[in-house]
Amino acid sequence: MNKTSENIIRIVASKAEYRVAPFFVTPSMGKNKKYKTGQENLTETELKKQTLKIDPEESYPVKHNMVLDLSIEQDKIMYNFLVTKDDIIAASKKDVVPGVHHFYFEDKEVEAKMDVAKADLEYEAETLIRKMSSVEAEDFARMLGEPVKSMRPVQVQAALKKKARLNPQLIIDALQDKDKDYKIMLNRLVDADVIAKKDGGKYYNGAELIGINEFYAVQFLKDKKNVDLVNQWMQLIASQEVAE
């Protein structure tokens, strides 16, 4: 739910097509066989005192930028009814389900807090990236799927910072991944053509399948019985890098 001030509620269209003409809603039948009007639990005496009665057979318009003042009784009654239309009006912008909700209740305070939280995450992610050496940044970008072979260091940094802006949590989570070093190793081995990634993401050492996906390939690298082979692979990469 979104309040632009203490008593003001604004309804915002989540799709452009609902920003022009009003959309009409009618009360729905609840599981208790009562129409959901926001007044269904009132006694007859209480209902008679209401300045507006929501009629189950009536349709009520909902419009983009429609404002309800909860200090006005009729607006509060209408709001209590519209809250029941949660299949059409989402509780907030973040709760909007595309293809389901046509509108949402605006909540500037909650949205502002979300913007601040995202900005904080972006700053944290970019700070972590700035602390990386060029080699660390290249390894990390490779792990995230960037084609670092064809990229200069400044392009690697730019790609990582773009990811940090678009999805800072992805950067933070990836850096905290307990298997990060093994995933970096795996992608270095693939990039150096020591092992191959093919057939929809399977990993091969020659004709030998070592992992049907990244998870199982990492387990292969972690397996102590493969330590000598893995060491040989890493030495091969080191010799290639020296030759370059």
Secondary structure, DSSP 8 states (H G I E B T S, - for coil): --BSSSSEEEEEESSGGGSSS-EEE--EE-TTSSEESS-TTS-HHHHHT-S----TT--EEE-TTEEEETTSHHHHHHHHHHTT-TTTEESSGGG--TTT-SEEE--HHHHHHHHHHHHHHHHHHHHHHHTS-HHHHHHHHHHTT--GGG--HHHHHHHHHHHHHH-HHHHHHHHH-TTHHHHHHHHHHHHTTSSEEETTTEEEETTEEEESSHHHHHHHHH-GGGHHHHHHHHHHHHHHHHH-
